[in-house]
Amino acid sequence: MPAPRVCVDDFEREASAVLPKAVYDYYRSGADGQSTLADNVAAYDRWSLIPRVLRDVSTVDMSVSVLGQELSMPICVAATAMQRMAHPAGETATARACKAAGTGMMLSSWATSTIEEVMSAMTLSPGRGGVLWLQLYIYKDRELTLALVRRAEQAGYRAVFVTVDTPYLGRRLDDVRNRFKMPPHLRCPPPKPNTAISTFHRKDDRSSEDFSTIFTVMSNFSTASLAFSEDDYGSDSGLAVYVANAIDPALSWDDITWLRKHTSLPLVVKGVLSGEDAVQAVNHGVSGILVSNHGARQLDGVPATLDVLEEVVGAVRGRCHVFLDGGVRRGTDVLKALALGARAVFVGRPVLWGLACQGEEGVGELLGLLKEELRLAMALSGCRSLSEVSRSLVRRVDFSSR
Ligand code: FNR
């Protein structure tokens, strides 16, 4: 019998053993020297928890309201592109697992399932919870951008997270080395039998036929160039070339005003790392700010998200929700971020590892693990509900005295 998966690292180890190298590299990598990638995780060790005792923690309530939606826990799923590279059911499996867990999922603009397909997977699966939000890249083609927003509104998505840290794609060295592009079996139309897809073969016993029934690319787009399905992106990372062609590097705060005018959905800016930008965001009428460095995949050398959270929370002064993503790997990480003022946190890579390990069940198991870890961390800290998680629960570790 295989050993049980008892922490996020166990999921990653197993995922790395089954995923094709180019896919694992794409999911795992940070930008350039990857110092921020390591720091996002290490930052949690710079804060210690100061528990309170004797508080009757026989029940712990983790429920939270996020952008007007009730969630069972303050742990949500971040947008990660192209989930069908991890598992044939991709984003639809993640959506079903989120519904069962009663939490929210942010769907990437670069999903390999359509906006409508993911909503219907969530709606049709059992359970009462589950919320979908759209992550939006602003394309040079504004009509196309608004068409994505309209589709999300019509399908019942509850907010738009607009990513503001990607005027160009960060330089992820392995993706350049691998000349990363969409695996052939995920391009439209499906490859003929015997097409060489070995570089993208899973290393477990899942047959390529599982995948060849899927003919999808970034399936929210109808043209080959926008669907990231072209064959030749030269010697660079295909995705970097794609972004340079399609995404607008001229974005400014005026585009937030423009987007605000064109949707009634709550708008969250994803990718803020400074108090000054947080104030700008509030002044532009956003409903939320996601403190994020894109999982350390954009500008290397920026601070770990946990280290700037307090600055952002202080600048916002309660005028909108503040969220955090980056490096969250344990329940105690979640608790520290909440104590520093996050309303909820988002996890990116861990969900991909769950998906690669075991599809919907794997994501469900992963979310269940993080939830249980948070419950235990709250109980051991003397917190019976999220309203009892306060700034006094964490203290910055003083390294000079060590
Ligand atoms: C991402 N992220 C991301 N962000 C976004 O706005 N749109 C996207 O399409 C993607 N795609 C994507 C793919 C992969 C493979 C990763 C790892 C990340 C960033 C993501 O939303 C989130 O900010 C980080 O993943 C959070 O960090 P952790 O949890 O992965 O450490």
Boltz pocket constraint, residues with backbone or C-beta under 6 A from the ligand:
constraints:
  - pocket:
      binder: B
      contacts: [[A, 26], [A, 27], [A, 28], [A, 29], [A, 40], [A, 78], [A, 79], [A, 80], [A, 81], [A, 108], [A, 109], [A, 110], [A, 135], [A, 163], [A, 270], [A, 292], [A, 293], [A, 294], [A, 295], [A, 296], [A, 297], [A, 325], [A, 326], [A, 327], [A, 328], [A, 346], [A, 347], [A, 348], [A, 349], [A, 350]]
      max_distance: 6.0
